[in-house]
């Protein structure tokens, strides 16, 4: 099994398929199927007896997206920026 470089919370851009060019946040990752759910991409209509018609995101293959911004890297850079700002304030 391959280790996916895309994690939940990362920002990605679709590079292939009907939603090509769209950007969104990763909502869910399925490493065994090598598929991911991206916010606002491959929106499907789903009927539920209780709630009626719902719009839900579907899974797309992870090879059809590219990583724009990793969640972990963004958190690290924010911490560094706050440390520098607090050091300058003292």
HTML snippet that shows the backbone in 3Dmol.js (N, CA, C, O; Angstrom):
<script src="https://3Dmol.org/build/3Dmol-min.js"></script>
<div id="view" style="width:600px;height:400px;position:relative"></div>
<script>
const pdb = `
ATOM      1  N   UNK A   1       0.847  -1.181   0.000  1.00  0.00           N
ATOM      2  CA  UNK A   1       0.000   0.000   0.000  1.00  0.00           C
ATOM      3  C   UNK A   1       0.893   1.245   0.000  1.00  0.00           C
ATOM      4  O   UNK A   1       1.853   1.323   0.767  1.00  0.00           O
ATOM      5  N   UNK A   2       0.578   2.205  -0.851  1.00  0.00           N
ATOM      6  CA  UNK A   2       1.325   3.448  -0.924  1.00  0.00           C
ATOM      7  C   UNK A   2       0.906   4.409   0.182  1.00  0.00           C
ATOM      8  O   UNK A   2      -0.235   4.392   0.644  1.00  0.00           O
ATOM      9  N   UNK A   3       1.846   5.240   0.591  1.00  0.00           N
ATOM     10  CA  UNK A   3       1.537   6.281   1.557  1.00  0.00           C
ATOM     11  C   UNK A   3       1.166   7.535   0.781  1.00  0.00           C
ATOM     12  O   UNK A   3       1.963   8.037  -0.012  1.00  0.00           O
ATOM     13  N   UNK A   4      -0.037   8.039   1.005  1.00  0.00           N
ATOM     14  CA  UNK A   4      -0.496   9.229   0.298  1.00  0.00           C
ATOM     15  C   UNK A   4       0.124  10.472   0.923  1.00  0.00           C
ATOM     16  O   UNK A   4       0.216  10.581   2.146  1.00  0.00           O
ATOM     17  N   UNK A   5       0.549  11.406   0.079  1.00  0.00           N
ATOM     18  CA  UNK A   5       1.152  12.640   0.565  1.00  0.00           C
ATOM     19  C   UNK A   5       0.099  13.689   0.882  1.00  0.00           C
ATOM     20  O   UNK A   5       0.416  14.741   1.438  1.00  0.00           O
ATOM     21  N   UNK A   6      -1.132  13.414   0.538  1.00  0.00           N
ATOM     22  CA  UNK A   6      -2.233  14.343   0.791  1.00  0.00           C
ATOM     23  C   UNK A   6      -2.968  13.884   2.046  1.00  0.00           C
ATOM     24  O   UNK A   6      -3.347  12.719   2.171  1.00  0.00           O
ATOM     25  N   UNK A   7      -3.159  14.807   2.960  1.00  0.00           N
ATOM     26  CA  UNK A   7      -3.806  14.508   4.238  1.00  0.00           C
ATOM     27  C   UNK A   7      -5.095  15.323   4.370  1.00  0.00           C
ATOM     28  O   UNK A   7      -5.328  16.266   3.614  1.00  0.00           O
ATOM     29  N   UNK A   8      -5.917  14.946   5.335  1.00  0.00           N
ATOM     30  CA  UNK A   8      -7.156  15.659   5.615  1.00  0.00           C
ATOM     31  C   UNK A   8      -6.806  17.083   6.068  1.00  0.00           C
ATOM     32  O   UNK A   8      -5.946  17.277   6.928  1.00  0.00           O
ATOM     33  N   UNK A   9      -7.481  18.068   5.480  1.00  0.00           N
ATOM     34  CA  UNK A   9      -7.251  19.459   5.835  1.00  0.00           C
ATOM     35  C   UNK A   9      -6.321  20.196   4.885  1.00  0.00           C
ATOM     36  O   UNK A   9      -6.232  21.423   4.946  1.00  0.00           O
ATOM     37  N   UNK A  10      -5.622  19.471   4.002  1.00  0.00           N
ATOM     38  CA  UNK A  10      -4.739  20.107   3.016  1.00  0.00           C
ATOM     39  C   UNK A  10      -5.563  20.810   1.946  1.00  0.00           C
ATOM     40  O   UNK A  10      -6.710  20.441   1.690  1.00  0.00           O
ATOM     41  N   UNK A  11      -4.972  21.821   1.326  1.00  0.00           N
ATOM     42  CA  UNK A  11      -5.619  22.505   0.205  1.00  0.00           C
ATOM     43  C   UNK A  11      -5.049  21.913  -1.082  1.00  0.00           C
ATOM     44  O   UNK A  11      -3.833  21.822  -1.249  1.00  0.00           O
ATOM     45  N   UNK A  12      -5.954  21.507  -2.001  1.00  0.00           N
ATOM     46  CA  UNK A  12      -5.545  20.877  -3.256  1.00  0.00           C
ATOM     47  C   UNK A  12      -6.250  21.545  -4.431  1.00  0.00           C
ATOM     48  O   UNK A  12      -7.243  22.252  -4.259  1.00  0.00           O
ATOM     49  N   UNK A  13      -5.711  21.304  -5.638  1.00  0.00           N
ATOM     50  CA  UNK A  13      -6.317  21.789  -6.872  1.00  0.00           C
ATOM     51  C   UNK A  13      -6.526  20.604  -7.792  1.00  0.00           C
ATOM     52  O   UNK A  13      -5.634  19.768  -7.937  1.00  0.00           O
ATOM     53  N   UNK A  14      -7.694  20.519  -8.417  1.00  0.00           N
ATOM     54  CA  UNK A  14      -8.011  19.435  -9.344  1.00  0.00           C
ATOM     55  C   UNK A  14      -7.300  19.715 -10.665  1.00  0.00           C
ATOM     56  O   UNK A  14      -7.421  20.808 -11.220  1.00  0.00           O
ATOM     57  N   UNK A  15      -6.552  18.720 -11.172  1.00  0.00           N
ATOM     58  CA  UNK A  15      -5.791  18.908 -12.415  1.00  0.00           C
ATOM     59  C   UNK A  15      -6.349  18.086 -13.567  1.00  0.00           C
ATOM     60  O   UNK A  15      -5.858  18.199 -14.691  1.00  0.00           O
ATOM     61  N   UNK A  16      -7.371  17.253 -13.315  1.00  0.00           N
ATOM     62  CA  UNK A  16      -7.964  16.439 -14.377  1.00  0.00           C
ATOM     63  C   UNK A  16      -9.423  16.160 -14.056  1.00  0.00           C
ATOM     64  O   UNK A  16      -9.809  16.098 -12.888  1.00  0.00           O
ATOM     65  N   UNK A  17     -10.229  15.992 -15.091  1.00  0.00           N
ATOM     66  CA  UNK A  17     -11.627  15.644 -14.913  1.00  0.00           C
ATOM     67  C   UNK A  17     -12.556  16.814 -15.143  1.00  0.00           C
ATOM     68  O   UNK A  17     -12.134  17.882 -15.587  1.00  0.00           O
ATOM     69  N   UNK A  18     -13.822  16.606 -14.837  1.00  0.00           N
ATOM     70  CA  UNK A  18     -14.855  17.610 -15.094  1.00  0.00           C
ATOM     71  C   UNK A  18     -14.683  18.853 -14.220  1.00  0.00           C
ATOM     72  O   UNK A  18     -15.080  19.945 -14.627  1.00  0.00           O
ATOM     73  N   UNK A  19     -14.109  18.710 -13.045  1.00  0.00           N
ATOM     74  CA  UNK A  19     -13.929  19.825 -12.118  1.00  0.00           C
ATOM     75  C   UNK A  19     -12.526  20.411 -12.183  1.00  0.00           C
ATOM     76  O   UNK A  19     -12.051  20.987 -11.204  1.00  0.00           O
ATOM     77  N   UNK A  20     -11.860  20.272 -13.320  1.00  0.00           N
ATOM     78  CA  UNK A  20     -10.483  20.738 -13.486  1.00  0.00           C
ATOM     79  C   UNK A  20     -10.363  22.232 -13.164  1.00  0.00           C
ATOM     80  O   UNK A  20     -11.160  23.047 -13.630  1.00  0.00           O
ATOM     81  N   UNK A  21      -9.352  22.574 -12.355  1.00  0.00           N
ATOM     82  CA  UNK A  21      -9.099  23.961 -11.993  1.00  0.00           C
ATOM     83  C   UNK A  21      -9.680  24.369 -10.655  1.00  0.00           C
ATOM     84  O   UNK A  21      -9.283  25.397 -10.107  1.00  0.00           O
ATOM     85  N   UNK A  22     -10.607  23.597 -10.113  1.00  0.00           N
ATOM     86  CA  UNK A  22     -11.217  23.940  -8.831  1.00  0.00           C
ATOM     87  C   UNK A  22     -10.237  23.670  -7.695  1.00  0.00           C
ATOM     88  O   UNK A  22      -9.438  22.735  -7.748  1.00  0.00           O
ATOM     89  N   UNK A  23     -10.320  24.519  -6.659  1.00  0.00           N
ATOM     90  CA  UNK A  23      -9.498  24.348  -5.464  1.00  0.00           C
ATOM     91  C   UNK A  23     -10.415  24.094  -4.282  1.00  0.00           C
ATOM     92  O   UNK A  23     -11.542  24.586  -4.241  1.00  0.00           O
ATOM     93  N   UNK A  24      -9.925  23.320  -3.318  1.00  0.00           N
ATOM     94  CA  UNK A  24     -10.717  23.040  -2.136  1.00  0.00           C
ATOM     95  C   UNK A  24      -9.909  22.355  -1.067  1.00  0.00           C
ATOM     96  O   UNK A  24      -8.746  22.008  -1.269  1.00  0.00           O
ATOM     97  N   UNK A  25     -10.540  22.163   0.079  1.00  0.00           N
ATOM     98  CA  UNK A  25      -9.926  21.510   1.219  1.00  0.00           C
ATOM     99  C   UNK A  25     -10.291  20.031   1.221  1.00  0.00           C
ATOM    100  O   UNK A  25     -11.423  19.670   0.898  1.00  0.00           O
ATOM    101  N   UNK A  26      -9.344  19.179   1.580  1.00  0.00           N
ATOM    102  CA  UNK A  26      -9.586  17.739   1.638  1.00  0.00           C
ATOM    103  C   UNK A  26     -10.456  17.444   2.862  1.00  0.00           C
ATOM    104  O   UNK A  26     -10.104  17.808   3.985  1.00  0.00           O
ATOM    105  N   UNK A  27     -11.593  16.782   2.634  1.00  0.00           N
ATOM    106  CA  UNK A  27     -12.523  16.446   3.700  1.00  0.00           C
ATOM    107  C   UNK A  27     -12.279  15.053   4.256  1.00  0.00           C
ATOM    108  O   UNK A  27     -12.433  14.818   5.455  1.00  0.00           O
ATOM    109  N   UNK A  28     -11.897  14.128   3.378  1.00  0.00           N
ATOM    110  CA  UNK A  28     -11.737  12.727   3.781  1.00  0.00           C
ATOM    111  C   UNK A  28     -10.728  12.051   2.863  1.00  0.00           C
ATOM    112  O   UNK A  28     -10.631  12.381   1.681  1.00  0.00           O
ATOM    113  N   UNK A  29      -9.979  11.102   3.416  1.00  0.00           N
ATOM    114  CA  UNK A  29      -8.979  10.362   2.651  1.00  0.00           C
ATOM    115  C   UNK A  29      -9.229   8.873   2.832  1.00  0.00           C
ATOM    116  O   UNK A  29      -9.423   8.407   3.955  1.00  0.00           O
ATOM    117  N   UNK A  30      -9.225   8.118   1.726  1.00  0.00           N
ATOM    118  CA  UNK A  30      -9.348   6.669   1.756  1.00  0.00           C
ATOM    119  C   UNK A  30      -8.061   6.073   1.186  1.00  0.00           C
ATOM    120  O   UNK A  30      -7.953   5.896  -0.027  1.00  0.00           O
ATOM    121  N   UNK A  31      -7.072   5.756   2.053  1.00  0.00           N
ATOM    122  CA  UNK A  31      -5.775   5.295   1.553  1.00  0.00           C
ATOM    123  C   UNK A  31      -5.825   3.925   0.872  1.00  0.00           C
ATOM    124  O   UNK A  31      -5.019   3.658  -0.019  1.00  0.00           O
ATOM    125  N   UNK A  32      -6.743   3.065   1.268  1.00  0.00           N
ATOM    126  CA  UNK A  32      -6.818   1.738   0.636  1.00  0.00           C
ATOM    127  C   UNK A  32      -7.329   1.841  -0.792  1.00  0.00           C
ATOM    128  O   UNK A  32      -6.850   1.129  -1.675  1.00  0.00           O
ATOM    129  N   UNK A  33      -8.299   2.722  -1.027  1.00  0.00           N
ATOM    130  CA  UNK A  33      -8.842   2.920  -2.375  1.00  0.00           C
ATOM    131  C   UNK A  33      -8.061   3.988  -3.138  1.00  0.00           C
ATOM    132  O   UNK A  33      -8.265   4.154  -4.341  1.00  0.00           O
ATOM    133  N   UNK A  34      -7.168   4.717  -2.457  1.00  0.00           N
ATOM    134  CA  UNK A  34      -6.379   5.804  -3.030  1.00  0.00           C
ATOM    135  C   UNK A  34      -7.283   6.884  -3.625  1.00  0.00           C
ATOM    136  O   UNK A  34      -7.064   7.356  -4.740  1.00  0.00           O
ATOM    137  N   UNK A  35      -8.303   7.263  -2.853  1.00  0.00           N
ATOM    138  CA  UNK A  35      -9.257   8.283  -3.271  1.00  0.00           C
ATOM    139  C   UNK A  35      -9.432   9.300  -2.149  1.00  0.00           C
ATOM    140  O   UNK A  35      -9.210   8.999  -0.976  1.00  0.00           O
ATOM    141  N   UNK A  36      -9.836  10.515  -2.536  1.00  0.00           N
ATOM    142  CA  UNK A  36     -10.058  11.579  -1.566  1.00  0.00           C
ATOM    143  C   UNK A  36     -11.351  12.323  -1.877  1.00  0.00           C
ATOM    144  O   UNK A  36     -11.845  12.295  -3.004  1.00  0.00           O
ATOM    145  N   UNK A  37     -11.898  12.996  -0.845  1.00  0.00           N
ATOM    146  CA  UNK A  37     -13.055  13.874  -1.014  1.00  0.00           C
ATOM    147  C   UNK A  37     -12.571  15.299  -0.846  1.00  0.00           C
ATOM    148  O   UNK A  37     -11.892  15.625   0.128  1.00  0.00           O
ATOM    149  N   UNK A  38     -12.924  16.148  -1.805  1.00  0.00           N
ATOM    150  CA  UNK A  38     -12.521  17.547  -1.776  1.00  0.00           C
ATOM    151  C   UNK A  38     -13.778  18.408  -1.706  1.00  0.00           C
ATOM    152  O   UNK A  38     -14.763  18.151  -2.399  1.00  0.00           O
ATOM    153  N   UNK A  39     -13.729  19.430  -0.862  1.00  0.00           N
ATOM    154  CA  UNK A  39     -14.857  20.322  -0.666  1.00  0.00           C
ATOM    155  C   UNK A  39     -15.241  21.022  -1.972  1.00  0.00           C
ATOM    156  O   UNK A  39     -14.415  21.711  -2.570  1.00  0.00           O
ATOM    157  N   UNK A  40     -16.495  20.848  -2.417  1.00  0.00           N
ATOM    158  CA  UNK A  40     -17.003  21.499  -3.615  1.00  0.00           C
ATOM    159  C   UNK A  40     -16.650  20.825  -4.925  1.00  0.00           C
ATOM    160  O   UNK A  40     -16.932  21.376  -5.990  1.00  0.00           O
ATOM    161  N   UNK A  41     -16.040  19.642  -4.880  1.00  0.00           N
ATOM    162  CA  UNK A  41     -15.638  18.928  -6.091  1.00  0.00           C
ATOM    163  C   UNK A  41     -16.419  17.620  -6.180  1.00  0.00           C
ATOM    164  O   UNK A  41     -16.600  16.928  -5.178  1.00  0.00           O
ATOM    165  N   UNK A  42     -16.886  17.282  -7.397  1.00  0.00           N
ATOM    166  CA  UNK A  42     -17.693  16.091  -7.673  1.00  0.00           C
ATOM    167  C   UNK A  42     -18.905  16.026  -6.740  1.00  0.00           C
ATOM    168  O   UNK A  42     -19.115  15.044  -6.029  1.00  0.00           O
ATOM    169  N   UNK A  43     -19.681  17.085  -6.766  1.00  0.00           N
ATOM    170  CA  UNK A  43     -20.883  17.169  -5.940  1.00  0.00           C
ATOM    171  C   UNK A  43     -21.958  16.296  -6.566  1.00  0.00           C
ATOM    172  O   UNK A  43     -22.287  16.438  -7.744  1.00  0.00           O
ATOM    173  N   UNK A  44     -22.502  15.386  -5.755  1.00  0.00           N
ATOM    174  CA  UNK A  44     -23.502  14.431  -6.215  1.00  0.00           C
ATOM    175  C   UNK A  44     -24.800  14.631  -5.447  1.00  0.00           C
ATOM    176  O   UNK A  44     -24.783  15.064  -4.294  1.00  0.00           O
ATOM    177  N   UNK A  45     -25.914  14.320  -6.076  1.00  0.00           N
ATOM    178  CA  UNK A  45     -27.209  14.387  -5.417  1.00  0.00           C
ATOM    179  C   UNK A  45     -27.483  13.042  -4.767  1.00  0.00           C
ATOM    180  O   UNK A  45     -27.352  11.993  -5.399  1.00  0.00           O
ATOM    181  N   UNK A  46     -27.867  13.086  -3.492  1.00  0.00           N
ATOM    182  CA  UNK A  46     -28.139  11.875  -2.730  1.00  0.00           C
ATOM    183  C   UNK A  46     -29.523  11.996  -2.105  1.00  0.00           C
ATOM    184  O   UNK A  46     -29.835  13.015  -1.490  1.00  0.00           O
ATOM    185  N   UNK A  47     -30.359  10.963  -2.257  1.00  0.00           N
ATOM    186  CA  UNK A  47     -31.696  10.986  -1.678  1.00  0.00           C
ATOM    187  C   UNK A  47     -31.695  10.251  -0.352  1.00  0.00           C
ATOM    188  O   UNK A  47     -31.212   9.123  -0.253  1.00  0.00           O
ATOM    189  N   UNK A  48     -32.240  10.900   0.665  1.00  0.00           N
ATOM    190  CA  UNK A  48     -32.366  10.306   1.992  1.00  0.00           C
ATOM    191  C   UNK A  48     -33.840  10.375   2.385  1.00  0.00           C
ATOM    192  O   UNK A  48     -34.474  11.417   2.219  1.00  0.00           O
ATOM    193  N   UNK A  49     -34.390   9.277   2.904  1.00  0.00           N
ATOM    194  CA  UNK A  49     -35.812   9.258   3.252  1.00  0.00           C
ATOM    195  C   UNK A  49     -36.155  10.331   4.288  1.00  0.00           C
ATOM    196  O   UNK A  49     -37.216  10.952   4.223  1.00  0.00           O
ATOM    197  N   UNK A  50     -35.262  10.535   5.223  1.00  0.00           N
ATOM    198  CA  UNK A  50     -35.517  11.483   6.298  1.00  0.00           C
ATOM    199  C   UNK A  50     -35.346  12.935   5.835  1.00  0.00           C
ATOM    200  O   UNK A  50     -36.211  13.771   6.096  1.00  0.00           O
ATOM    201  N   UNK A  51     -34.249  13.236   5.157  1.00  0.00           N
ATOM    202  CA  UNK A  51     -33.908  14.609   4.804  1.00  0.00           C
ATOM    203  C   UNK A  51     -34.233  14.998   3.366  1.00  0.00           C
ATOM    204  O   UNK A  51     -34.171  16.181   3.031  1.00  0.00           O
ATOM    205  N   UNK A  52     -34.573  14.054   2.516  1.00  0.00           N
ATOM    206  CA  UNK A  52     -34.871  14.361   1.117  1.00  0.00           C
ATOM    207  C   UNK A  52     -33.600  14.421   0.285  1.00  0.00           C
ATOM    208  O   UNK A  52     -32.650  13.679   0.537  1.00  0.00           O
ATOM    209  N   UNK A  53     -33.584  15.308  -0.709  1.00  0.00           N
ATOM    210  CA  UNK A  53     -32.417  15.429  -1.587  1.00  0.00           C
ATOM    211  C   UNK A  53     -31.299  16.199  -0.898  1.00  0.00           C
ATOM    212  O   UNK A  53     -31.523  17.266  -0.326  1.00  0.00           O
ATOM    213  N   UNK A  54     -30.099  15.644  -0.960  1.00  0.00           N
ATOM    214  CA  UNK A  54     -28.913  16.271  -0.376  1.00  0.00           C
ATOM    215  C   UNK A  54     -27.820  16.365  -1.423  1.00  0.00           C
ATOM    216  O   UNK A  54     -27.747  15.528  -2.323  1.00  0.00           O
ATOM    217  N   UNK A  55     -26.980  17.366  -1.314  1.00  0.00           N
ATOM    218  CA  UNK A  55     -25.804  17.491  -2.174  1.00  0.00           C
ATOM    219  C   UNK A  55     -24.599  17.061  -1.345  1.00  0.00           C
ATOM    220  O   UNK A  55     -24.343  17.613  -0.275  1.00  0.00           O
ATOM    221  N   UNK A  56     -23.852  16.059  -1.856  1.00  0.00           N
ATOM    222  CA  UNK A  56     -22.684  15.542  -1.146  1.00  0.00           C
ATOM    223  C   UNK A  56     -21.510  15.447  -2.097  1.00  0.00           C
ATOM    224  O   UNK A  56     -21.682  15.256  -3.301  1.00  0.00           O
ATOM    225  N   UNK A  57     -20.302  15.583  -1.540  1.00  0.00           N
ATOM    226  CA  UNK A  57     -19.099  15.407  -2.338  1.00  0.00           C
ATOM    227  C   UNK A  57     -18.823  13.921  -2.524  1.00  0.00           C
ATOM    228  O   UNK A  57     -19.051  13.123  -1.615  1.00  0.00           O
ATOM    229  N   UNK A  58     -18.334  13.553  -3.702  1.00  0.00           N
ATOM    230  CA  UNK A  58     -17.959  12.179  -3.980  1.00  0.00           C
ATOM    231  C   UNK A  58     -16.444  12.029  -3.969  1.00  0.00           C
ATOM    232  O   UNK A  58     -15.709  13.016  -3.990  1.00  0.00           O
ATOM    233  N   UNK A  59     -15.992  10.791  -3.935  1.00  0.00           N
ATOM    234  CA  UNK A  59     -14.556  10.517  -3.949  1.00  0.00           C
ATOM    235  C   UNK A  59     -13.998  10.708  -5.358  1.00  0.00           C
ATOM    236  O   UNK A  59     -14.649  10.366  -6.344  1.00  0.00           O
ATOM    237  N   UNK A  60     -12.784  11.257  -5.441  1.00  0.00           N
ATOM    238  CA  UNK A  60     -12.048  11.339  -6.697  1.00  0.00           C
ATOM    239  C   UNK A  60     -10.682  10.707  -6.476  1.00  0.00           C
ATOM    240  O   UNK A  60     -10.213  10.613  -5.342  1.00  0.00           O
ATOM    241  N   UNK A  61     -10.052  10.280  -7.549  1.00  0.00           N
ATOM    242  CA  UNK A  61      -8.742   9.649  -7.446  1.00  0.00           C
ATOM    243  C   UNK A  61      -7.703  10.694  -7.051  1.00  0.00           C
ATOM    244  O   UNK A  61      -7.718  11.818  -7.553  1.00  0.00           O
ATOM    245  N   UNK A  62      -6.800  10.313  -6.144  1.00  0.00           N
ATOM    246  CA  UNK A  62      -5.837  11.285  -5.642  1.00  0.00           C
ATOM    247  C   UNK A  62      -4.839  11.727  -6.712  1.00  0.00           C
ATOM    248  O   UNK A  62      -4.201  12.769  -6.560  1.00  0.00           O
ATOM    249  N   UNK A  63      -4.692  10.948  -7.799  1.00  0.00           N
ATOM    250  CA  UNK A  63      -3.774  11.330  -8.870  1.00  0.00           C
ATOM    251  C   UNK A  63      -4.324  12.482  -9.704  1.00  0.00           C
ATOM    252  O   UNK A  63      -3.593  13.077 -10.496  1.00  0.00           O
ATOM    253  N   UNK A  64      -5.601  12.800  -9.534  1.00  0.00           N
ATOM    254  CA  UNK A  64      -6.220  13.890 -10.287  1.00  0.00           C
ATOM    255  C   UNK A  64      -6.132  15.229  -9.564  1.00  0.00           C
ATOM    256  O   UNK A  64      -6.723  16.211 -10.012  1.00  0.00           O
ATOM    257  N   UNK A  65      -5.403  15.280  -8.454  1.00  0.00           N
ATOM    258  CA  UNK A  65      -5.243  16.536  -7.718  1.00  0.00           C
ATOM    259  C   UNK A  65      -3.773  16.799  -7.445  1.00  0.00           C
ATOM    260  O   UNK A  65      -2.951  15.882  -7.424  1.00  0.00           O
ATOM    261  N   UNK A  66      -3.455  18.086  -7.234  1.00  0.00           N
ATOM    262  CA  UNK A  66      -2.102  18.429  -6.808  1.00  0.00           C
ATOM    263  C   UNK A  66      -2.197  19.228  -5.516  1.00  0.00           C
ATOM    264  O   UNK A  66      -3.146  19.981  -5.296  1.00  0.00           O
ATOM    265  N   UNK A  67      -1.206  19.047  -4.681  1.00  0.00           N
ATOM    266  CA  UNK A  67      -1.160  19.703  -3.392  1.00  0.00           C
ATOM    267  C   UNK A  67      -0.802  21.173  -3.577  1.00  0.00           C
ATOM    268  O   UNK A  67       0.209  21.497  -4.201  1.00  0.00           O
ATOM    269  N   UNK A  68      -1.638  22.066  -3.032  1.00  0.00           N
ATOM    270  CA  UNK A  68      -1.387  23.496  -3.114  1.00  0.00           C
ATOM    271  C   UNK A  68      -0.746  23.975  -1.813  1.00  0.00           C
ATOM    272  O   UNK A  68       0.247  24.703  -1.827  1.00  0.00           O
ATOM    273  N   UNK A  69      -1.335  23.553  -0.679  1.00  0.00           N
ATOM    274  CA  UNK A  69      -0.826  23.963   0.620  1.00  0.00           C
ATOM    275  C   UNK A  69      -1.093  22.858   1.630  1.00  0.00           C
ATOM    276  O   UNK A  69      -2.237  22.442   1.813  1.00  0.00           O
ATOM    277  N   UNK A  70      -0.036  22.381   2.287  1.00  0.00           N
ATOM    278  CA  UNK A  70      -0.180  21.344   3.294  1.00  0.00           C
ATOM    279  C   UNK A  70      -0.609  21.969   4.617  1.00  0.00           C
ATOM    280  O   UNK A  70      -0.153  23.056   4.972  1.00  0.00           O
ATOM    281  N   UNK A  71      -1.476  21.289   5.337  1.00  0.00           N
ATOM    282  CA  UNK A  71      -1.985  21.802   6.599  1.00  0.00           C
ATOM    283  C   UNK A  71      -0.867  21.912   7.634  1.00  0.00           C
ATOM    284  O   UNK A  71      -0.792  22.911   8.349  1.00  0.00           O
ATOM    285  N   UNK A  72      -0.004  20.909   7.726  1.00  0.00           N
ATOM    286  CA  UNK A  72       1.071  20.888   8.719  1.00  0.00           C
ATOM    287  C   UNK A  72       2.067  22.016   8.473  1.00  0.00           C
ATOM    288  O   UNK A  72       2.520  22.655   9.423  1.00  0.00           O
ATOM    289  N   UNK A  73       2.414  22.270   7.210  1.00  0.00           N
ATOM    290  CA  UNK A  73       3.359  23.333   6.890  1.00  0.00           C
ATOM    291  C   UNK A  73       2.778  24.691   7.242  1.00  0.00           C
ATOM    292  O   UNK A  73       3.496  25.564   7.730  1.00  0.00           O
ATOM    293  N   UNK A  74       1.501  24.880   7.002  1.00  0.00           N
ATOM    294  CA  UNK A  74       0.856  26.151   7.308  1.00  0.00           C
ATOM    295  C   UNK A  74       0.870  26.399   8.814  1.00  0.00           C
ATOM    296  O   UNK A  74       1.097  27.527   9.251  1.00  0.00           O
ATOM    297  N   UNK A  75       0.634  25.369   9.604  1.00  0.00           N
ATOM    298  CA  UNK A  75       0.632  25.508  11.055  1.00  0.00           C
ATOM    299  C   UNK A  75       2.032  25.848  11.569  1.00  0.00           C
ATOM    300  O   UNK A  75       2.177  26.664  12.480  1.00  0.00           O
ATOM    301  N   UNK A  76       3.064  25.225  10.989  1.00  0.00           N
ATOM    302  CA  UNK A  76       4.437  25.494  11.415  1.00  0.00           C
ATOM    303  C   UNK A  76       4.836  26.927  11.104  1.00  0.00           C
ATOM    304  O   UNK A  76       5.473  27.582  11.929  1.00  0.00           O
ATOM    305  N   UNK A  77       4.472  27.424   9.928  1.00  0.00           N
ATOM    306  CA  UNK A  77       4.841  28.787   9.555  1.00  0.00           C
ATOM    307  C   UNK A  77       4.108  29.809  10.414  1.00  0.00           C
ATOM    308  O   UNK A  77       4.658  30.871  10.709  1.00  0.00           O
ATOM    309  N   UNK A  78       2.881  29.510  10.821  1.00  0.00           N
ATOM    310  CA  UNK A  78       2.142  30.409  11.697  1.00  0.00           C
ATOM    311  C   UNK A  78       2.802  30.487  13.065  1.00  0.00           C
ATOM    312  O   UNK A  78       2.891  31.566  13.651  1.00  0.00           O
ATOM    313  N   UNK A  79       3.268  29.344  13.579  1.00  0.00           N
ATOM    314  CA  UNK A  79       3.943  29.322  14.878  1.00  0.00           C
ATOM    315  C   UNK A  79       5.221  30.136  14.830  1.00  0.00           C
ATOM    316  O   UNK A  79       5.514  30.892  15.756  1.00  0.00           O
ATOM    317  N   UNK A  80       5.996  29.984  13.742  1.00  0.00           N
ATOM    318  CA  UNK A  80       7.235  30.739  13.602  1.00  0.00           C
ATOM    319  C   UNK A  80       6.950  32.236  13.547  1.00  0.00           C
ATOM    320  O   UNK A  80       7.678  33.024  14.151  1.00  0.00           O
ATOM    321  N   UNK A  81       5.917  32.632  12.842  1.00  0.00           N
ATOM    322  CA  UNK A  81       5.565  34.039  12.697  1.00  0.00           C
ATOM    323  C   UNK A  81       5.152  34.633  14.053  1.00  0.00           C
ATOM    324  O   UNK A  81       5.526  35.761  14.373  1.00  0.00           O
ATOM    325  N   UNK A  82       4.387  33.882  14.843  1.00  0.00           N
ATOM    326  CA  UNK A  82       3.953  34.391  16.139  1.00  0.00           C
ATOM    327  C   UNK A  82       5.132  34.480  17.109  1.00  0.00           C
ATOM    328  O   UNK A  82       5.191  35.396  17.929  1.00  0.00           O
ATOM    329  N   UNK A  83       6.076  33.528  17.020  1.00  0.00           N
ATOM    330  CA  UNK A  83       7.270  33.578  17.876  1.00  0.00           C
ATOM    331  C   UNK A  83       8.105  34.801  17.550  1.00  0.00           C
ATOM    332  O   UNK A  83       8.579  35.493  18.452  1.00  0.00           O
ATOM    333  N   UNK A  84       8.290  35.076  16.246  1.00  0.00           N
ATOM    334  CA  UNK A  84       9.078  36.236  15.824  1.00  0.00           C
ATOM    335  C   UNK A  84       8.396  37.528  16.252  1.00  0.00           C
ATOM    336  O   UNK A  84       9.069  38.458  16.697  1.00  0.00           O
ATOM    337  N   UNK A  85       7.098  37.604  16.129  1.00  0.00           N
ATOM    338  CA  UNK A  85       6.347  38.807  16.499  1.00  0.00           C
ATOM    339  C   UNK A  85       6.420  39.053  18.004  1.00  0.00           C
ATOM    340  O   UNK A  85       6.557  40.197  18.439  1.00  0.00           O
ATOM    341  N   UNK A  86       6.330  37.997  18.795  1.00  0.00           N
ATOM    342  CA  UNK A  86       6.392  38.158  20.247  1.00  0.00           C
ATOM    343  C   UNK A  86       7.819  38.519  20.694  1.00  0.00           C
ATOM    344  O   UNK A  86       7.992  39.251  21.668  1.00  0.00           O
ATOM    345  N   UNK A  87       8.831  38.015  19.993  1.00  0.00           N
ATOM    346  CA  UNK A  87      10.219  38.332  20.319  1.00  0.00           C
ATOM    347  C   UNK A  87      10.509  39.798  20.004  1.00  0.00           C
ATOM    348  O   UNK A  87      11.233  40.453  20.753  1.00  0.00           O
ATOM    349  N   UNK A  88       9.958  40.324  18.909  1.00  0.00           N
ATOM    350  CA  UNK A  88      10.171  41.716  18.542  1.00  0.00           C
ATOM    351  C   UNK A  88       9.433  42.659  19.504  1.00  0.00           C
ATOM    352  O   UNK A  88       9.891  43.772  19.761  1.00  0.00           O
ATOM    353  N   UNK A  89       8.304  42.211  20.026  1.00  0.00           N
ATOM    354  CA  UNK A  89       7.512  43.042  20.926  1.00  0.00           C
ATOM    355  C   UNK A  89       8.204  43.232  22.282  1.00  0.00           C
ATOM    356  O   UNK A  89       7.981  44.232  22.964  1.00  0.00           O
ATOM    357  N   UNK A  90       9.027  42.283  22.657  1.00  0.00           N
ATOM    358  CA  UNK A  90       9.726  42.373  23.966  1.00  0.00           C
ATOM    359  C   UNK A  90      10.883  43.253  23.868  1.00  0.00           C
ATOM    360  O   UNK A  90      11.591  43.454  24.855  1.00  0.00           O
TER     361      UNK A  90
END
`;
const viewer = $3Dmol.createViewer("view");
viewer.addModel(pdb, "pdb");
viewer.setStyle({}, {cartoon: {color: "spectrum"}});
viewer.zoomTo();
viewer.render();
</script>
